[in-house]
């Protein structure tokens, strides 16, 4: 199936599918376009539109991943705005500082999302909650060597993304 015929046959369906999940036509249209942009760009796993046997299944899978990322970013942004609303006006960061901080939060969120679940849990417990390796090992029922290995893996990933 060629891209233009795939787009014509499925863009309305995909927009409706996304709109039901988002409740917002504007965001649904944006995510629909992003989904087709991914299809057009191709990937090593799915390099050509013509190779699609089940375009709706593929589009739904790509759209679902984009939707999850969109909702996570939206949730993070809402949490950030909630924190900002509690600050006294004289302590509120400038608009540029707010945007930079939100961008940093999104980068950390993306990095954490890329980690394996145990590695992520160890990193959060050590770096955010302040637990020692021994405490983490006891809580997760793993050895301290594993905790240190997971922590090293997470920190290596942080350095690679920096």
Secondary structure in CASP SS format (residue, H / E / C, confidence):
PFRMAT SS
TARGET T0000
AUTHOR 0000-0000-0000
METHOD secondary structure of the structure
MODEL  1
X C 1.00
X C 1.00
X H 1.00
X H 1.00
X H 1.00
X H 1.00
X H 1.00
X H 1.00
X H 1.00
X H 1.00
X H 1.00
X H 1.00
X H 1.00
X H 1.00
X H 1.00
X H 1.00
X H 1.00
X H 1.00
X H 1.00
X H 1.00
X H 1.00
X H 1.00
X C 1.00
X C 1.00
X H 1.00
X H 1.00
X H 1.00
X H 1.00
X H 1.00
X H 1.00
X H 1.00
X H 1.00
X H 1.00
X H 1.00
X H 1.00
X H 1.00
X H 1.00
X H 1.00
X H 1.00
X H 1.00
X H 1.00
X C 1.00
X C 1.00
X C 1.00
X C 1.00
X C 1.00
X C 1.00
X C 1.00
X H 1.00
X H 1.00
X H 1.00
X C 1.00
X C 1.00
X C 1.00
X H 1.00
X H 1.00
X H 1.00
X H 1.00
X H 1.00
X H 1.00
X H 1.00
X H 1.00
X H 1.00
X H 1.00
X H 1.00
X H 1.00
X H 1.00
X H 1.00
X H 1.00
X H 1.00
X H 1.00
X H 1.00
X H 1.00
X H 1.00
X H 1.00
X H 1.00
X H 1.00
X H 1.00
X H 1.00
X H 1.00
X H 1.00
X H 1.00
X H 1.00
X H 1.00
X H 1.00
X H 1.00
X C 1.00
X C 1.00
X H 1.00
X H 1.00
X H 1.00
X C 1.00
X C 1.00
X C 1.00
X H 1.00
X H 1.00
X H 1.00
X H 1.00
X H 1.00
X H 1.00
X H 1.00
X H 1.00
X H 1.00
X H 1.00
X H 1.00
X H 1.00
X H 1.00
X H 1.00
X H 1.00
X H 1.00
X H 1.00
X H 1.00
X H 1.00
X C 1.00
X C 1.00
X C 1.00
X H 1.00
X H 1.00
X H 1.00
X H 1.00
X H 1.00
X H 1.00
X H 1.00
X H 1.00
X H 1.00
X H 1.00
X H 1.00
X H 1.00
X C 1.00
X C 1.00
X C 1.00
X C 1.00
X H 1.00
X H 1.00
X H 1.00
X H 1.00
X H 1.00
X H 1.00
X H 1.00
X H 1.00
X C 1.00
X C 1.00
X C 1.00
X H 1.00
X H 1.00
X H 1.00
X H 1.00
X H 1.00
X H 1.00
X H 1.00
X H 1.00
X H 1.00
X H 1.00
X H 1.00
X H 1.00
X H 1.00
X H 1.00
X H 1.00
X H 1.00
X H 1.00
X H 1.00
X C 1.00
END
